Amino acid sequence: MADPRISNLERDGETRQFAAHGHAIVASAGGLSVLKGVFEPGWRWSTDIGPISGTASCQTRHLGYALAGHMRIKQDDGVEVDVVAGDLFDLPAGHDAWVVGDETCVMVDYSPDAIHYARHAANQTADPNLAIVRNGYAAFNSGDIESLVSLFARDVVQHVPGNSQVSGVYKGVDAVLGYYGKLGELTAGTFRADLIDTHGDGQGHVTAVHQISATRDGVTRVTRGSILFTLVDEKVTDLLELRADLSGDDAFFG
């Protein structure tokens, strides 16, 4: 049996001061890492964190919960959203943000990227295959078929485990797209696979961890899984799905 791991955020965490207007505390306990951000009135990413990170916009993907205050986020494409106390959030990398009003904004961030927040961005060459997989998830969730097709090799194969009506081996672009269409049909267009993290070996293999959510016949299912991608010449040739709860997925899809 694994040993329990306990860590106190305030006592054991690492405090990272912003240029002004607040700080962040990062702590870990076993498989969990959390960042608690305290953003004081007047805080803005471009003036409080930008000089520290050395990037033009925030390149951290945020997954978390707002405990207090009001923050506005402006994505690099111009889209603006507000996060207020009680909100859960999934904010893509590439944005500016600022505190709205005179109340301190407090947020807890569970994203794997958050451990690098308020640190200088590492100067290293990223595995291009990671970006391809991330783009694939974005295209899948937005229904951008043209972009999806551009990422696949013509003889792409997707392996879907289990014994449900969607299980099997799908060979070729048309068959894979047909599988995606079936997922949408069975869930009335509610099926999503939201990316959590990606890991690569620099040799054409990428593991993507995601959270699936879908509603079917009035029942909503949220579960986690992963896909092992194989890429050749920056094209996806093979997708091997892995599930956290295979029997539950089989029961959901029937």
C-alpha positions as CSV (number, residue, x, y, z in Angstrom):
1,M,0.0,0.0,0.0
2,A,1.3,3.5,-0.9
3,D,2.2,5.8,1.9
4,P,0.0,8.9,2.4
5,R,1.7,12.2,1.5
6,I,0.8,15.4,3.3
7,S,2.2,18.9,2.5
8,N,1.0,22.2,3.9
9,L,0.7,24.9,1.2
10,E,1.7,27.8,3.5
11,R,4.3,26.0,5.6
12,D,6.0,23.8,2.9
13,G,5.3,25.7,-0.3
14,E,7.8,27.8,-2.3
15,T,6.8,31.5,-2.4
16,R,7.4,33.3,-5.7
17,Q,7.1,37.1,-5.5
18,F,5.6,39.0,-8.5
19,A,7.3,42.2,-9.7
20,A,4.6,43.9,-7.6
21,H,1.0,43.3,-6.5
22,G,1.1,39.8,-5.0
23,H,2.8,36.4,-5.0
24,A,2.3,32.7,-5.8
25,I,2.9,29.7,-3.6
26,V,3.8,26.3,-5.2
27,A,3.6,23.0,-3.2
28,S,3.4,19.3,-3.9
29,A,2.2,16.2,-2.1
30,G,2.8,12.9,-3.9
31,G,1.2,13.1,-7.3
32,L,-0.5,16.5,-6.7
33,S,1.1,19.9,-7.4
34,V,-0.8,23.1,-6.7
35,L,-0.2,26.8,-7.2
36,K,-2.0,29.3,-5.1
37,G,-1.9,32.8,-6.7
38,V,-2.6,35.9,-4.7
39,F,-3.2,38.8,-7.1
40,E,-3.6,42.2,-5.5
41,P,-5.5,45.2,-7.0
42,G,-3.4,46.7,-9.7
43,W,-1.9,43.3,-10.7
44,R,-1.5,42.7,-14.5
45,W,0.4,39.8,-16.1
46,S,2.3,42.0,-18.6
47,T,3.8,44.2,-15.9
48,D,4.0,41.8,-12.9
49,I,4.9,38.5,-14.5
50,G,6.1,39.4,-18.1
51,P,9.4,40.8,-16.9
52,I,10.0,37.6,-14.9
53,S,9.0,35.1,-17.6
54,G,10.6,37.0,-20.5
55,T,7.7,36.1,-22.9
56,A,5.3,38.5,-24.7
57,S,2.2,36.8,-23.2
58,C,1.6,34.2,-20.5
59,Q,2.5,30.8,-21.9
60,T,1.1,28.8,-19.0
61,R,-2.1,26.8,-19.4
62,H,-4.3,27.3,-16.3
63,L,-6.7,24.7,-14.8
64,G,-8.2,25.8,-11.5
65,Y,-10.7,27.4,-9.2
66,A,-11.2,31.0,-8.2
67,L,-11.6,31.5,-4.5
68,A,-12.0,35.3,-4.4
69,G,-12.0,38.4,-6.6
70,H,-12.4,39.1,-10.3
71,M,-9.9,38.7,-13.1
72,R,-10.2,39.4,-16.8
73,I,-8.2,37.4,-19.3
74,K,-7.5,38.5,-22.8
75,Q,-6.3,35.8,-25.2
76,D,-3.7,36.6,-27.9
77,D,-6.5,36.4,-30.5
78,G,-8.4,39.1,-28.7
79,V,-11.0,37.0,-27.0
80,E,-11.8,38.3,-23.5
81,V,-13.3,36.3,-20.6
82,D,-13.9,37.0,-16.9
83,V,-13.2,34.7,-14.0
84,V,-14.9,35.4,-10.6
85,A,-15.1,33.7,-7.2
86,G,-16.6,30.3,-7.5
87,D,-15.6,29.8,-11.2
88,L,-13.7,26.7,-12.5
89,F,-11.4,27.6,-15.4
90,D,-9.4,26.2,-18.2
91,L,-7.4,29.0,-19.8
92,P,-5.2,28.2,-22.8
93,A,-1.6,29.5,-23.0
94,G,-1.2,32.8,-24.8
95,H,-2.9,35.6,-22.9
96,D,-2.6,38.7,-20.7
97,A,-4.7,39.1,-17.5
98,W,-5.5,41.7,-14.9
99,V,-7.4,42.1,-11.6
100,V,-10.7,44.0,-11.9
101,G,-11.8,46.1,-9.0
102,D,-10.3,46.6,-5.6
103,E,-10.6,43.1,-4.2
104,T,-7.6,40.7,-4.1
105,C,-8.0,37.8,-6.5
106,V,-7.1,34.4,-5.1
107,M,-6.9,31.3,-7.3
108,V,-5.8,27.7,-7.0
109,D,-4.2,26.2,-10.1
110,Y,-3.8,22.5,-10.7
111,S,-2.4,22.6,-14.2
112,P,0.9,20.6,-14.8
113,D,2.2,23.9,-16.3
114,A,1.6,25.9,-13.1
115,I,4.8,24.7,-11.4
116,H,6.7,26.9,-13.9
117,Y,4.6,30.0,-13.3
118,A,6.5,33.2,-12.4
119,R,9.7,31.7,-13.5
120,H,11.9,32.6,-16.5
121,A,10.8,30.5,-19.6
122,A,13.3,27.8,-20.3
123,N,15.4,28.3,-23.5
124,Q,15.1,24.9,-25.0
125,T,13.8,23.5,-28.3
126,A,10.3,22.1,-27.9
127,D,9.4,18.7,-29.5
128,P,7.3,19.8,-32.5
129,N,5.2,16.6,-32.2
130,L,3.8,17.9,-28.9
131,A,2.4,21.0,-30.7
132,I,0.9,18.8,-33.4
133,V,-1.0,16.7,-30.8
134,R,-2.2,19.8,-29.0
135,N,-3.4,21.2,-32.3
136,G,-5.2,18.0,-32.9
137,Y,-7.2,18.2,-29.7
138,A,-8.1,21.8,-30.4
139,A,-9.3,20.8,-33.9
140,F,-11.3,17.8,-32.6
141,N,-13.2,19.9,-30.0
142,S,-14.0,22.7,-32.4
143,G,-15.1,20.3,-35.2
144,D,-12.3,21.6,-37.5
145,I,-12.2,18.6,-39.8
146,E,-9.9,20.2,-42.3
147,S,-7.2,20.8,-39.7
148,L,-7.6,17.3,-38.3
149,V,-7.1,15.7,-41.7
150,S,-4.0,17.8,-42.2
151,L,-2.4,16.2,-39.2
152,F,-3.1,12.6,-40.2
153,A,-1.1,10.3,-42.5
154,R,-3.3,8.8,-45.2
155,D,-2.9,5.3,-43.6
156,V,-3.5,6.5,-40.0
157,V,-4.9,3.9,-37.6
158,Q,-6.8,4.4,-34.3
159,H,-7.2,1.6,-31.8
160,V,-10.2,1.9,-29.5
161,P,-10.3,-0.6,-26.6
162,G,-13.2,-2.3,-25.0
163,N,-16.4,-4.0,-26.1
164,S,-18.8,-1.2,-26.9
165,Q,-20.3,-0.2,-30.2
166,V,-17.4,2.3,-30.8
167,S,-14.6,-0.2,-29.9
168,G,-12.4,-1.5,-32.7
169,V,-9.6,-0.6,-35.1
170,Y,-10.2,2.2,-37.5
171,K,-7.9,2.2,-40.5
172,G,-7.5,5.2,-42.8
173,V,-8.5,8.9,-42.5
174,D,-12.2,8.2,-43.5
175,A,-12.6,5.5,-40.9
176,V,-11.1,7.5,-38.1
177,L,-13.3,10.5,-39.0
178,G,-16.2,8.1,-39.1
179,Y,-15.4,7.0,-35.5
180,Y,-15.3,10.7,-34.4
181,G,-18.6,11.2,-36.1
182,K,-20.1,8.2,-34.2
183,L,-19.0,9.7,-30.9
184,G,-20.8,12.9,-31.8
185,E,-23.9,11.1,-33.0
186,L,-24.2,9.0,-29.8
187,T,-23.8,12.0,-27.5
188,A,-25.8,14.6,-29.5
189,G,-22.6,16.6,-30.1
190,T,-21.6,16.8,-26.4
191,F,-18.5,14.6,-26.6
192,R,-15.3,16.5,-25.7
193,A,-11.7,15.3,-25.0
194,D,-10.0,18.2,-23.2
195,L,-6.2,17.9,-23.1
196,I,-4.5,17.9,-19.7
197,D,-0.8,17.2,-20.5
198,T,1.5,15.9,-23.2
199,H,4.8,14.0,-22.9
200,G,7.1,13.1,-25.7
201,D,10.4,11.3,-26.3
202,G,11.6,13.4,-29.2
203,Q,11.5,10.3,-31.4
204,G,7.9,10.5,-32.7
205,H,6.0,9.2,-29.7
206,V,3.7,11.4,-27.7
207,T,1.4,10.5,-24.8
208,A,-1.5,12.8,-24.2
209,V,-3.5,12.7,-21.0
210,H,-7.1,14.0,-21.4
211,Q,-10.4,14.3,-19.7
212,I,-13.5,13.1,-21.6
213,S,-16.9,14.5,-21.0
214,A,-20.2,13.6,-22.7
215,T,-23.9,13.3,-22.1
216,R,-26.0,10.4,-23.5
217,D,-29.6,9.6,-22.7
218,G,-29.6,12.2,-19.9
219,V,-26.5,10.7,-18.2
220,T,-23.3,12.8,-18.1
221,R,-20.0,11.0,-17.9
222,V,-16.7,12.5,-17.0
223,T,-13.6,10.3,-17.0
224,R,-9.9,10.4,-17.9
225,G,-7.8,8.6,-20.4
226,S,-4.8,8.9,-22.7
227,I,-3.7,8.3,-26.2
228,L,-0.3,7.1,-27.3
229,F,0.5,8.8,-30.6
230,T,3.1,7.7,-33.1
231,L,4.2,10.3,-35.6
232,V,6.4,10.0,-38.7
233,D,7.6,13.1,-40.5
234,E,5.3,15.2,-38.3
235,K,2.2,13.2,-39.4
236,V,0.1,11.1,-37.0
237,T,0.3,7.5,-38.1
238,D,-1.1,5.6,-35.1
239,L,-3.3,6.4,-32.1
240,L,-3.6,3.9,-29.2
241,E,-6.3,4.8,-26.8
242,L,-6.0,3.9,-23.1
243,R,-8.8,4.3,-20.5
244,A,-8.9,4.9,-16.8
245,D,-12.3,3.1,-16.5
246,L,-12.8,0.9,-19.5
247,S,-15.8,-1.0,-18.2
248,G,-17.5,2.3,-17.3
249,D,-16.9,3.6,-20.9
250,D,-18.3,0.3,-22.3
251,A,-21.4,0.7,-20.2
252,F,-21.8,4.3,-21.2
253,F,-21.6,3.7,-25.0
254,G,-23.4,0.3,-24.9
